[in-house]
Amino acid sequence: MKKSVLLSTILCFLMTTAALAAEAPGMAPVTPALLPASGSKVVSEPASPTKTASPKAYTVEELYKNSQKLSKEKVIVHGQVVKSTSGIMGKNWTHIQDGTGDKKQATNDLICISGTAQPEVGDEVTYIGTVNYNPGTRYTITLEDATIIK
């Protein structure tokens, strides 16, 4: 009996804390759990799908295939540096490839534009940055404000 009372108290505390945290500006509302009688399992309504705050990792090919949908989204991409040029509009432009995409369709090479990072050709890097979709230009997509995370 004491364990179930303690468990119920802890559960109520956690739910209240989560509900209060969700009321902070910019947070999604929390759906309260339905509390059954003591000793029963807690049942909650399924959470509605929401966009995750953390970026998702993609291959170079996936970025090209989903470029319109991912435009202005923060993403992670891993690849090998095949070209690195500094001083283009005050930034470093690094071309990476990961073995995906089609060279003939120019979907195998991603330009990561950074104000700081400039790896060497041959380095394996993981970038985090914002997808910039540029239809009708030489570079259909670029990764802006790219930062090396590994």
Backbone torsions as a table, in degrees:
resi	resn	phi	psi	omega
1	MET	NA	-44.8	-178.5
2	LYS	-63.4	-37.1	179.7
3	LYS	-64.7	-41.6	-177.8
4	SER	-70.3	-34.0	176.8
5	VAL	-67.3	-43.9	179.2
6	LEU	-63.7	-43.7	178.8
7	LEU	-61.9	-43.6	178.1
8	SER	-63.5	-39.7	179.1
9	THR	-64.7	-44.4	179.3
10	ILE	-64.3	-43.3	179.4
11	LEU	-60.9	-44.6	178.0
12	CYS	-62.7	-41.1	178.5
13	PHE	-61.3	-46.5	-179.4
14	LEU	-64.0	-41.2	179.7
15	MET	-66.2	-40.8	178.8
16	THR	-65.2	-42.9	178.8
17	THR	-61.8	-43.7	179.4
18	ALA	-65.1	-40.6	179.6
19	ALA	-65.6	-41.0	178.1
20	LEU	-66.3	-39.8	179.4
21	ALA	-64.9	-35.0	-178.2
22	ALA	-70.3	-20.8	179.3
23	GLU	-79.4	-5.4	177.4
24	ALA	-67.0	150.6	-178.9
25	PRO	-56.1	135.8	177.5
26	GLY	85.5	-2.8	-178.6
27	MET	-98.3	147.6	178.3
28	ALA	-77.8	147.1	178.4
29	PRO	-66.8	149.5	179.4
30	VAL	-98.5	135.0	175.7
31	THR	-84.3	119.2	-177.4
32	PRO	-66.4	147.0	177.8
33	ALA	-76.3	153.7	176.4
34	LEU	-91.4	118.1	-175.7
35	LEU	-93.5	113.4	177.3
36	PRO	-81.9	-178.3	179.1
37	ALA	-59.0	157.1	-178.5
38	SER	-54.7	137.4	178.8
39	GLY	90.8	-10.8	178.5
40	SER	-92.1	165.9	177.3
41	LYS	-73.6	150.2	176.2
42	VAL	-85.7	131.7	-180.0
43	VAL	-115.5	134.0	177.5
44	SER	-128.6	159.0	176.5
45	GLU	-73.1	146.5	179.0
46	PRO	-64.5	140.6	178.9
47	ALA	-69.4	141.1	176.2
48	SER	-75.0	145.5	-178.2
49	PRO	-64.8	132.9	176.9
50	THR	-131.8	157.5	178.6
51	LYS	-70.3	132.6	179.6
52	THR	-74.4	147.9	-179.2
53	ALA	-75.7	-28.8	-178.6
54	SER	-86.7	145.0	-179.1
55	PRO	-69.0	153.0	178.9
56	LYS	-102.0	147.6	178.6
57	ALA	-85.7	140.8	180.0
58	TYR	-134.7	158.7	169.2
59	THR	-85.0	166.6	177.7
60	VAL	-60.0	-44.7	179.9
61	GLU	-60.7	-43.0	179.1
62	GLU	-62.2	-37.0	178.1
63	LEU	-63.0	-42.2	177.8
64	TYR	-66.2	-44.2	-178.4
65	LYS	-63.8	-31.5	-176.0
66	ASN	-113.0	23.7	-171.5
67	SER	-60.2	-40.6	179.2
68	GLN	-65.5	-44.4	-178.5
69	LYS	-67.5	-34.8	-176.3
70	LEU	-90.5	-2.3	-179.4
71	SER	-54.8	130.8	-179.5
72	LYS	73.7	7.1	177.4
73	GLU	-93.9	148.0	176.3
74	LYS	-86.1	129.2	-176.8
75	VAL	-135.8	169.3	175.4
76	ILE	-120.5	138.8	178.0
77	VAL	-144.2	143.5	-178.8
78	HIS	-121.6	139.0	178.1
79	GLY	-171.6	-177.4	179.5
80	GLN	-104.8	136.1	-179.8
81	VAL	-71.3	124.7	178.4
82	VAL	-111.3	-15.9	177.8
83	LYS	-160.9	141.0	179.2
84	SER	-142.2	122.9	-177.1
85	THR	-129.7	131.2	179.0
86	SER	-103.9	160.4	173.7
87	GLY	78.8	18.5	175.6
88	ILE	-89.1	111.5	-176.3
89	MET	52.6	36.3	178.2
90	GLY	75.8	12.6	-177.8
91	LYS	-127.5	167.1	174.5
92	ASN	-100.9	126.9	179.2
93	TRP	-107.5	119.3	-178.4
94	THR	-118.9	124.0	177.2
95	HIS	-91.8	126.7	176.1
96	ILE	-122.7	152.0	175.5
97	GLN	-135.8	148.4	180.0
98	ASP	-127.1	13.1	179.4
99	GLY	88.9	-2.3	177.4
100	THR	-104.0	171.3	178.9
101	GLY	85.8	178.9	-175.8
102	ASP	-124.7	121.6	-178.8
103	LYS	-61.5	-39.8	-179.5
104	LYS	-62.8	-33.9	179.6
105	GLN	-93.4	1.7	-179.3
106	ALA	57.8	41.4	177.5
107	THR	-115.3	21.0	-177.7
108	ASN	-111.0	-1.9	-172.6
109	ASP	-130.4	125.5	-179.4
110	LEU	-117.5	132.2	177.2
111	ILE	-94.3	123.3	177.2
112	CYS	-106.1	118.6	-175.8
113	ILE	-102.9	123.4	-173.4
114	SER	-134.1	147.5	175.1
115	GLY	-87.8	-12.4	-175.9
116	THR	-128.6	-52.4	-170.6
117	ALA	-72.8	133.1	172.7
118	GLN	-143.6	86.8	179.3
119	PRO	-73.8	168.6	179.4
120	GLU	-89.3	152.9	174.8
121	VAL	-58.1	132.3	-178.3
122	GLY	100.3	-19.8	178.6
123	ASP	-67.3	144.2	170.3
124	GLU	-95.1	128.3	-176.0
125	VAL	-134.5	156.3	171.4
126	THR	-122.3	121.4	-178.8
127	TYR	-107.6	150.4	166.6
128	ILE	-122.2	133.7	-178.5
129	GLY	-171.1	-177.2	-176.7
130	THR	-104.7	128.5	179.3
131	VAL	-69.5	129.2	175.5
132	ASN	-116.8	112.2	-178.2
133	TYR	-90.7	120.9	-176.4
134	ASN	-123.9	72.4	-176.6
135	PRO	-63.0	142.4	176.6
136	GLY	79.8	7.2	177.8
137	THR	-111.1	173.7	179.9
138	ARG	-61.6	-37.8	180.0
139	TYR	-111.2	97.2	-175.9
140	THR	-57.1	-42.1	175.6
141	ILE	-135.2	150.1	171.9
142	THR	-137.3	161.0	175.9
143	LEU	-106.9	107.3	-175.3
144	GLU	-87.8	154.8	178.9
145	ASP	50.6	39.9	-175.8
146	ALA	-72.5	136.6	178.4
147	THR	-129.8	135.6	177.4
148	ILE	-77.1	128.9	179.7
149	ILE	-109.8	-12.0	177.0
150	LYS	-140.0	NA	NA
